[in-house]
Amino acid sequence: KDELRTPFHLRKSQGKDPNQSTVHVEFDISEKEELKGYSPASTFEILPMNLPKDVDAMVPIFGLTPRDLDRWVCSKRGSGPKQGLLKKHFPTPCTLREALTQYCDLRSQPCKRLLAAAMRTMEDEEVVKRLKLLLANADALKLIEDEHFGMSQLEFWPMLFHGRPDAKLDAATFLAFCPRQ
């Protein structure tokens, strides 16, 4: 996107401890018409981007084809007693590719909320059984969610679906509950 080409200046400050430093990044937004209204205390996000190969690796997990990555994703209001309570997790409309590239942390560990939501939308009974066992085991959940020893989304879902070629994760559920970058 054009915003990524904004000129910037880096300045590094060394702390008292030689292993600590601070990097200051200054962006020149003077030529960006869409950022003219920015002022101190406004929100300005710098988001890391997932690698294209990581985004592509999610396609079979969702049971989709590579062409589906270019389909549009939109947030819409729920219906029923909780109508309108759907939180907008990232700017939409956007393509599934943009959502997975810019907003979903594919290298994070699956959280308990995502696992529980995924279980409610799974059609494969064996996979549902596996998720129920996992969610009932606090120690196993801690290992999966551990920052250093846990599994990423890219590692976890294929392992969960092992031997279940028709198992798939609902993409909308994943987008709603996957940790953000």
N, C-alpha and C positions, 0 to 999 in steps of 0.2 A: 504494500500500500504506500501511497505517496508520503504519508506521515512518517514512515520509516526513513525517508531520505532527508529529514530535517537536519541542517548542519548543527554540530554540537562540539563542545570543548570539554576535554577531560583534565582534571587537576587532581593530583594525588597528594595527600598529607600523611606523613609518617607519624605514628604515635610514639610514645615513650618506649613501649615494648616493640622491638624490631619485627615481631610477628603480627603486629596490628597496624592497619592503615585505613584511611578513609578515601574513597574515590568520589569526587564531586563531578556531576555531569550537568553541564549547562547547555540547554537547547535554544537555538535561535528560531523563534516562532514568528518573527516579525513579518516574514513573507507568506505566512500561512493564513489565508483569509478565514478558514474555518476555525482557527484558534485565536482570532483577534480578541474575542471576549474573555480569554483566559486572564486570570488575575491571581495573586498569591492566595492560597487556601482553596483554589479551585482544584478539581480532580484531574490528574494527568497520569495515565497508566502507561507503563512500559511492560509489555507482555512477552514472555519468551514464546517461541514457536516450536511445536513438535516437529520432528523430522518427517518428511514425506513417507519414508518407509514405515514409521510407527503408525501414521494415519492409515496407510494401506493395510497394515496388519490387523486393524480393527474391523475391516470389511467382512471377512469370513466369520468373525465373532458375532457380528450382527446378522449374519445370514444374508448379506447384501452383495451386490456386484460393484466393481469399481465405478461404474457409471452413476451409481446411486450417490456417490460422494458429492456430485454436483447438483443434487436435489436441494430445494429450499427447506429450511427449518424455520418455523415461526412459533412464538409463544402465544398461547391463547388462554382465555379465561376458562376456568373449570365450570362445571355445571353442578347443580344440586346444592346441598346446604353450605358447602365451602366455596361457592361460586366467587370467582375473582381473587381467591387467595393464592393462586399460582404465582410464585416468585419468578421474576424474569432473571435468569441466571447470567445471561450475556446478551449483547445487542442482537436483536433479530429484526427483520429477516436476514438470514445469512445462509450459505450453503452448509451442508453437513461437513464438507471438507474444511471450511473456515472454522466451524465450531470445534472440530476435533484438532485442528492445527493451532488455533489461537486461544481457546478458552478452557479446554479439558486437559487436566494434567494426566497424560497417559502413562507417565513414569511413577505416578503415586501409587500407593497401596489402596486396594478397594476398602472403603470404610463400611462399618456395620450398617449404616443407613442405606447405602447402595446395595449391599448384599440382601437386606430384607426386602427392599423394593423390587429388586431383580427376581427374587424368589416368587413374589406375588404375580409376576408376569410370565414366568417360565412355563412352557408347555410340556417339557420333557420331565416326566415324573421321577426318573432316576436322578436328574440334576437337582430337582426340588428336594429330594431326600438328602442329597449331599449337602445342599445349602442349609437345610434344617439341622443336620448334625453339626455342621460348622458353627452356625449361630448359637447352638446350645452349648458349645465348648468355649468358655471364656479364655482358656489358655491358648487354644489354637487361634482364636481371633487376635489375641495379643501378638502372636508370632507373625501372622499375616499383615497386621497393621504396623508392625515395628519398622521404624524408619531405616534401620541398618540391615535387618535380616528378612524383612518382609518381601513379598512379591509385588511387582508392578502390575497394573491392569493388563499389560501385554503378556505377562507371564501367567497370571492367575486364571483368567478366563479359559485359555486353551487347556490348562491343566484340569480345571473343573469339568470341562466338556470332553475330556479324554474318553475315547470309546463311544461317544455319543455324537455321531456325525450330523444328526439333524438338530442338535441342541443349538440354540442361539439366544443372544442377549437382546432384549428390546432396546433399540437405539434411543427412543424417546426417554425411557427410564434412565439409561446411562447418562444422557445429556442433563437430565434433571438432578441426578445425585452424584455424578462424578466430581471429585474435588477440582477446584479451579486452579489455574496457573497463577 
